[in-house]
């Protein structure tokens, strides 16, 4: 017998759960894209996007996924032959680096492994040995595959202290609206993000935030193309130019509602909520990992863990077995072990965006039932540990 009937729960690290309010906002006829409500809405939407990224700089919207944001950011600052330094904590920084190489860049990867964050001092030492030819430092705030979170504030400070002119570019696709992020205060020149994770909107829009320093580099960039050029999008002569064509109409309405929800809750509270729910997940995993348990957190240091996604090692094919059981028997979809070899040995829990205590506890309860049903070794007390975190409430984000 299966108990998966009822509303399924998508606990993947993107797409995330779409709020009913967002769905309702999108459920409308196609609007006029030349004048009226939609045209009047977009400047305020861009203003509020910048508030979430904590920047007074510029924001460009693209009809794309996160990989589109990668290419847009690179195209506006690169010329063939430029050198890049890429500290990598998992699959996604390497993916961004690969894209840069395809655009003609020469990439130097600083391999940080998949369980620990970027070492700011190691990056600073690389820059100190450079003759000034490195164009940019690229990294992820949170790597969605490993769930490692970098200390972007410390890394930005280390880069500035070298006096090196390299741009600092950060992928916030998994973290924006989930983990504390301060683009301007941390010295980030370019931030890339997308709508389908902490911003709670169906996949289809990507964002590039950039400051004037990055835009000056755009003057000499020779990789930029007509579609990816960010300049017409931030200073459009016509509304049509915001998107280099037809606007992503219904996504914009959905994003407007999602940003309203973030503003109503307060961004600082959003960060705190994610931090508390993440600690509940970790508390359960700490218990399950005892007494010969097969599950273990991929990131040993809690300070280096994402508040949006948790990657879990399960050994052998247990990750796939547990995911399959949760889907088939409980109606719960967990994330695949992306970036792990073999992939079946791991899984990921997405706890980002439109998520609350009862949703996280349901995920943990379903995983606990799966461990029992499959006869997988695990320590006791996991759900009680998570309940204690929830009962104690939020601490600092």
N, C-alpha and C positions, 0 to 999 in steps of 0.2 A: 504493500500500500504506500502511496506517496501522499505527503501532506503539503504539497507545493501549490495547491489551488489557492486562489485569492490573489491579491496584488503582489507581483514580484518585486524584489528589492535589488537594485543595481548598486553594489558596493565596490565598483571598480574605480580606479583613480582617473576617471574621465573616460567617457562623458559621466558627469555626476548627475544626481537626482535633480530633475527639473521641477521647481515649485509650481503648484497649481496656479498661482498668481501669474507666473511667467507664461504658462501655457494659455491661460485665459487672455492675456494681453496680446498674444500672437494670433488668437482665433478671431480674425476679422477679414473683410474683403481687402483686395489689393488697393493701396492708397495712391493718391497722386504723388508722383516723385518730382514734380516741378514747382509746386507751391502748396501752401497750406500746412496742416498739422505736422507731417513728417519733416518737412523742410525746417520748420520752426523748432522742432525738437532736438535736432542733432547738435547744435552748438552747446546746449546744456548737457547733453549726454557726454560729449568729449570733455567738458569741464569736470564732470563727476567721475569719469574714468581716470583723469589725472589726479583727482583726490585719492582714489584707491591706490594708485601707484606712488603717491606722495611726491608729486613733481609739479613745478611751475613751468616745465618745459613744454614741448610739443607732443601731440598724439596723432598718429595716423591709423586709420581703420582700413583693413584689407578684407576682401571676401576670400578667406583662406583658413586653413588650420594652422597649428603651431609651426609646422615646417615652412609654411608660407611666410610666417613672421620671421623665421630664421633667414630666409632668402632675401626678404625685404630689407632687413637690417644690414646684412652683409653687402647687398648690392649698392647701398647708399654710402658705404665708407671704403669699399675695396677697389683696388686696381690689380690686374694680373701681376703676380710676382710679389705682392705684399706679404709680409711675414706676420703670423698670428701666434700667440701663446695661449694654449687651451688647457687649463687644469681640469681633469676629467675624473668624476666620482661615479661613473656609470655609463650607461648606453647613450644618453642624450647629448652630453657634451661632445662625445665622439661623433654622434650623428651630425651635429652642427659643424664640427671640424671637417668632416667628410664633405659636407656641402660647400664649405669654404674652399677646399681643395679643388672641387669641380668648377668653382668660379675662378680658379687660377692662383689661389693663395698658396703660400708655403707655410705649413702648419707644424708647430712644435708642441707636442702633447706632454703635459706633466701628468703622469699616471699616479693618481691618488688611490687606486684600488676601488673597491665597491663597498667598503664598510666604514670608511673614515672620510672626513671632510677635507677640503683643500687646505694645505698648509700655507698661510699667507707669507711666512718667511721664505719658504722655498720659491714662491713666485717672485718675491722681491729680489732674491739672489739671482734668479734668471734675468730679471730686468736690469739689475746692476751690471751684469756682464755684457749686456747688449749695447751696441753702438748707436742705438736710437732708431734702428730699422724696423723694430716690431711695431706694427700699426695698431694692434689692439690685443687686449686680454679678454678672452671669451670663457664664460663658465656658466653653470647652472646654479640657481639658488637652491632648488631642490631637484635632485635627479629622480624622475618618476619611476625608474626601474629599481634602483637600489634603496630609495627613500632616504638617502643621505642629504642633510641640509648643510650648506656652506655658511660660514660666518662672513657674510658679504660686507658688513661694516668693517671688520678687521682687515679683510682683503683689500677693500678700497683704501683704507688708511695706509696699508703697507705699500700699495702702488704709488700713492701720492708722495710718500716719504722718500721714495727713490728719486723723485723728480723726473721720472721717465714720461715722455709725452704720449704714451700709448692710451688709446681709448679703453674704457672699462665697460664691457658689454655683458649683460646678465639675462639669462633665460629664466623668467618667472612664470612659465606656463603652468606648472603644478602648484605654485605657491601664492600667486596673487589673490588677495582676498581670503587667505587662510593663515599664512605665517606673517609675522611682522616684517614689513619691508618699507624702507625709507630711501627712495631713489636719490633724491637730491642730497639729503643729509649724509648718505653713505658714499657720495662721490661717484655714482654710476652715470655714465654718459648715454648709454642706450639700454633700454629694457624691452624685452619681447614677452608677449603674453597672448592668451587666447580665451575665448568666451566660455568654453565647455567644462570648466572645472570650478574654481572658486567663484566665478561669475555666473554660474547656474543657468546658462543659456545653451540651447542646442548647438552642436558644433557647426562652424561655418564662418566665424569672424576671428581675425587675428589683429593684434595691436602692436605698434612700435612706438615707444615713448623715447624721445631724444632731446638733448639740450642743444644750446647754440654752439658749443664746442664741437659736438658731433656734426652739426650742420655745416660748420666751416670745412670739415674734412670732405663733406659731400661736394664741395667746389671742384675738387680734383679727382674724385672717384670715377674710374673708367669702367666699372662693372655695372653701373646703374642702367636700368632699362626703363622704357616708358611706363609700363604697368607698375613696377616696384618703386618708382621715384616718389619719395615722401613729400617733396615740396608742394606739388599741386594739391595734395590732400590736406595740408594744414593751412594753406592760404588759397582756398578755391575761389576762382572768379565766378563760378556757378556751382550750385548744389551738386550737380551732376559730377563735378570734378572731385568731390570728396571721395568717391569710390571708383573713379576712372570709368564711369558707366552707370548702369542701373544699380541703385542702392539695394542692399540686403534688407528689404523693407520689413519683413516680419521679425527677423532677428533683431533689428533695431528696437522694435516695440518690446520684444522680450527682454533685451538688455536694459532698456529704460526701467522696466519693472524690477529687474534684479538689482540695479543700482539703487532704486528707491528702497528696496528691502534692506540693503546694506546700510543706507543712510539712516533708516528708521531704527535699526538695531544699534548703530554706532560702530564704526570700523574697529575701534579698540575692543569693544565687546565681542565682535566677530572673531578677532584674534584670540581673545581669552577663551571663548567657547571652543574653538578648534584645539587649543592647547589642553584644555581639560578633557575633552573627549579622546584626544590622542593618548593622554596619560592613562585613561581607563583601558584602552586597548593594550598598552604596554604592560599594565598591571596584570591583566589576564594572561598575556604571553609569558610573563616572568614566572607565573605559577605553573602553566602548562609545560614549561621547559624543565621543571624539576623532576626528580625521581625517574630519570631515564627518558623523559618525554622527547618526542621526535621534533617538536616545534621549537624554534629559537628565533629571536629578533635578529635581522641582518645587521643592524647598526648597534654596536655594544654600548656606545656612549649616548645617554638620553639627550644631552645637549646638542648632539649632532643629528637628531632624528627629525624628520618632517612632521609637522602637525596636520598634514593633509593626506598622507599615504604612509602605510607601514608595510615593509617587505619582510616576509617570513620564510625562513628555511624549514623544510619539512623532511628532507632526506629521501633518497630513492625516487619513487614515483608518487610519494605520499601527497605532494602538493596537488597534483592533478586528480588523484583519487578523492581528496577532501573537497576540492572545488566541484568535481562532478557530483558528489553526494549532496552537497549543499544546494546545487542547482536542481537536481532531480527530486530530492526529498523535502527540501525546505523552501524552495522558491527564491533562493539567495544566489546572486551572481557575484563571485569574487574575481579579482584580477589575476591574469596569468603571471607566471614567474618570468616576466620579461627581463632579458639580460642575464639570466642564470643558465648555466650549462651543467646538466640538461635542464630544460625549462620546467619539466614536470616536478622537479624537486622543491619548487617554491611556489608561493602565491602572494598576492598583495591585497590589502584591505584599503579601499578608498574611504576616507572619512573627511570629505571636503564639501564645502558649499552648503547646500540645504540639508543639514544633518543635525540631529538632536540626540539627547540621552537615550530615549527609548529605541531609536533606530540603531545606535551603536550597541546597546545591550542585546537587541535582537540578533545582530550579526554575531556577537560573541556567543550567545546562547546556541545559535545554529551550528557554529563551528564546534562548540563543546559536544553537541549531540552527534555530530559527524565523527568526532574522535572516538566516542563510545561505540557508535554503530560499526565503525570500521575496525575496532579493536586496536587502535593506535595508542601506544604508551603516552601517558600525559600525567603531569602532577595535578594535585587537587587544589580547590579553593579559588579557581580563576574567576568565576562569576562573582563570588563574594568580594574579591579584590577590586574588580571593576566597580561593583556597587559602592564600595567604600570611597573610591575616587569621586564618583558621581555625587554621593551624599555629602562629601566635604565641600563640593562646589569648586568654583574657579579660583585659580591663583593667577600669578602674572603670566602674560602670554609668552 
